[in-house]
Amino acid sequence: MLAVTGSLTRCGPLQIIMEQSVARLTNAWNEIFKQRGRVFTEPHEDMPGIVQRLKATGARAILDLGSGTGRHVVYLARSSFSVFGLDSSPEGIRVTRQWLADQGLEADLRLQSMTQKLPYEDAFFDAVISVQVIHHADMATIRQVVQEIGRVLKRDGFLFVTVPKLRNQGTAFERVEPGTFIPLDGPEKGLPHHYFTPQELREVFGSLFEIADIHVDAVHHYCLSAYKR
């Protein structure tokens, strides 16, 4: 059974908690990558279809937002796209660079948090993917990230995002706002998680993007496909 403690207010305590959680998020994944290396090696199950779709439209420049240790950076580079990866983990970037080098591939990698202004020009990318990343924040921050994605994506550019459907990252949680919880135990202890509903995904992304599809993948993640208006 899941246990949920009391909630926090957005002003003051919540802001401090979320800032601390962003720092913990970077440190936690950095340690995981140091200990386990690539961690994820296979691309998301939807990626072959996405590659086919992008090639059909002539897409070239693709951003992997929250690229981790590089499974999608490498996969997309193998498919001859111009690939950009951004992640806040130094170890993730290092592992990705090595993986690319081992495969004789190239990509533009940046060490930065997704919560900062993205270091790219307006309307720079033909597509942005972000697999299991943007939910690690409170809703105000997520909305800022979505705005930045919209800024760097070209009109009619493609967006693919996945977020968790199930709240199963721990057995006890602290509620910080509606839909946003911090696990108090488990491997992602202390890291913020926002749990979207399909309706909320449509509301958050719908002002900037024409949503083509929302479905649930084999590992119980919501998958959103959309196009920049």
Secondary structure, DSSP 8 states (H G I E B T S, - for coil): --EEE----IIIIIHHHHHHHHHHHHHHHHHHHHHHTTS--S--TTHHHHHHHHHHTT--EEEEET-TTSHHHHHHHHTT-EEEEEES-HHHHHHHHHHHHHHT---EEEE--TTS--SS-TT-EEEEEEES-TTSS-HHHHHHHHHHHHHHEEEEEEEEEEEESS--S-SEEEEEETTEEEESSSTTTT--EE---HHHHHHHHHTTEEEEEEEE-TTSEEEEEEEE-
